[in-house]
Amino acid sequence: MALQCVVLAGGLGTRMRPTTQTIPKALVPVLGAPFADWQLALLAGQGVERVLYCTGYRGELLREHVGDGSRFGLSVAWSDDGPRLLGTAGAIRLALDRGVLDDAFFVLYGDSYLPAPFGAAAEAWRRSGAPALMSVLRNHERWDRSNSVYRDGRILLYDKRRPADRVADMHWIDYGLSVLTCGVVAELVPPGTPADLADVQRELSLSGRLAGLEVAERFYEAGSPAGLHDLEAYLRDRGCDRRHRVERS
């Protein structure tokens, strides 16, 4: 059975204002359709069967749009932060405490469009024996600041703060697709407390428990104006906009 996929969609989407003053980032229009439609279609095409949305800011609008996911060929469940946003790791811990997480699951962000094969990530995680996996892209500062040291299937260091003595080794950037287990969430994320997934993954890398998978194709996102521009160009180049119009008609 394919891994459950947790989509972190609770952020305020400040880089996409004024669009996100009235809608969550996952509903930002991409070639005339909400981004969530594109992301869920991609997940279904990757073999994902079950999605858990962790929502916060204007999450009720996303839930109203997606529903149970059946029109995308998916089973979609929901966990909402409530009035106090808990951050990316805090939202996962809340889902754990609510009993809606599988023992192991994919994690990605609600504005990420990731063409790399999810099956390869799941298989790499299973082979590694590690409690978590992060996918990385050889970056050399192209898409954002590199933040990872990777070697032979392991993340030796993941640190967005980029310590001065390790910057020279940071040739990779986190791709946005990870595998986590309930055990590490229970261990590293206190219940009811705002927490950042990046801090959890940094701790896992420092303790030698973060497997890695290097992917070749760049990531896309709809969380910034520049990212939205690149994503729409990518979809047009692949003819996805034409297929999407036919499927929606």
N, C-alpha and C positions, 0 to 999 in steps of 0.2 A: 504494500500500500504506500502511496506517495505521502511525503511528510505534510503535515498541516503547515499552512503559511500564515504567519502573523504579519499584518500590515499596520505599521505605526502611522496613524493619521490624526494625531491630536494637536499638532502645532498650530501656531497663530498665523503662519504664512505671511509674515511682515514684508518679505521681499517682493511679494506679489500684490501689495496694496496699490491702487484702491480696489482691485478686483476682489480681494479676500476680505474686504470689510463686511461683505454680506454673505459670502459662501466660504466653505472650507477649501483648503488648497487642493484637495483631491477632486474637487468639482470645477477647477479652472478649465475653461474651454480650450481644447486642443483640436485644431482643424474642425471646429464646429461641434464637437462632442465633449462631454465631461472627461477629464483625464482618467477618472476611475474606470470608465468604459474601456479605454485602451489598456489600462493596466490589468484589469480582470480578464480581458480577452487574451492577453499575453500569458497570464498565469494558467488559464485553462489550456492554452496551446502547449504549455510546458509540462503538462501532465498533473498539475496541481488539482486536487479535488475539493479541498476544504480550506476555507479562509477564515481567519479571525481578525476583524478590524478592532484595533484599539484606538478609540476616538476621544476627542476632547472638545476643542473649539468648533462650534457649530456642527457637532457630530450628528445631531438629529437630522440635518439636511442630507448628509451623506447616507444615513441609514434609510431615510425615506426614498432616496434615489435607487440605492442598490437592493434593498430588501433582503430576501433570503438567498439571493444570488442565482436563482434557478434559471433566469433568462440568459445567464452567462455560462450555464452548464456547471455551476459551482454550488457548494453548500456554504453559506456565509453566516457566521455567528458574530456577536458584538460584545464588546466590553468598553464602557465609557468611564472616563475619569471622574465625571461629575464636575462640580463647580471649581475644584482645585486641580489644576493640571499637575500631573505627577512626573512628567518627563518620559523619555523613551524607555528607560529601564523600569521606572516606577510603574508605568502602565502595564508592562509585562508582568511585574510582580503582582499587581492587582488581578490580572487575568489568572495567574497561578492560584491566588487565594480564592478566587471564585470557582475554581475547578473546571475552567474551560480550555486549559492548555493540554496538549499531548505531552508525553514524556520527552519527545524531541520534535523540533519544529524549525522551519525556515523563518527568518526575520528579514523584512525589507521595509523601506520607508514609503509613505503614501504618495510621494511625488516622484518615485523612481521608476524608470522604464529600463529593464535590464535584459538585453538580448542573450546573454550567456546562458548555456544550458544548466537548468536547475538540477537535472538528474546527475550531472557530473559533480556538482557540489555535494549532493547527498551521498554519492558513492565515495567521494574523497573523505568525507567525514566518517563514514562507516569504517573505511580502511584504516583511518588514522588512530582509532582507539581513544581520541581526545574527547572531552566533554563539549567542545565547541569548535566551530570552524569559521573563518573569515575568508571571503574571496577578495583578491587584490588584483590590481592592474598595474603593469609597469608604466610609470607615469612621467618621471623626469620633469615634474612641474608643469606638464601640459594642461591638465584640466583643473587642477587646484594644487595646493601645497602637498607634496608627498609626505606621508605620515607613518610609513610602515617599513620594517626590515623583514624580508622574507627569504627563506632558504630551505630547499628540499622538503617542501610540504609542511613547513612550520612558520608561524609568525613569531619571529624572535623578539620583535618589539612593535607595538602599535601605540602611538602617542601623538595626539593632535598638537600637543604643546611643543613637540620637536626639540628635545634637549640638545644643547649645542654640541655635545660630544658624540651624538649619534646622527646628526643631520646628514653627514657625508654618506651614511649607509642607507638612507631612506630614499630608495628609488621607486617605491610602490605606494599606491594610494588605495584605501578601502573602496571596494567596488559597490558595496551597498547590499550584498546578499550574504547572509550569515546563517549558520545553524547553531542553535542553542539547545540546552537540555534544562529540564525543570530543576535538576540538582544544583546547577551553578546559579540559577536565578534565586533559589531558596538560600543558597550560601552567601551570595554577594550583594543581594539587594534587600535592604530592610523593608518590612511591610509598612505601607502607609506613608512612605517618605519619598519626596521627589528625588529622582536619580537619573543619571545619564548613561545610556548604553555604552558610550565610548569609554567611560571610566571602568565599566565592567570588563570590556574587551581588553583594555590596557592591563588590568590586573591579571587577566587570564594569560596574556602574553608574557608578563613578568614572571609568572609561576610555571611557564612552560606547558600550559594546557590549551593553547590555541593553535589548532591546525590551520593550514592555509591552502588555498587553491588559486593559482595564477590563471587569470582569464586573458584572452587576447583582444576581445572586442570592447570598445569603450562603452561607458554607461551614458544614459540620457536621463534628464529630469525636467520636471515642470514647476520647480520651486523658485525659479528666478526668471527674469525676462530673457536673459541670454540663453539659459537652459531651455526655455520654451521655444525659442527661435531654432535652436539646434535640433530639438526633438521633432518639431514640425517639418523641418527640412529632411530629416532622416525618414520620417514616415512617408513623405511625398516621394522621395527617391525610390522607396520600396513599393510604391503603388498602394500603400495601405489606406490612403485617404479614399481612393476609388472603391476598394473592396468594402471599406467601412460604410460608405454611402449606400452601396448595394445591399449590404446586410441589414441596414437600418430601414430601408424602404419597404 
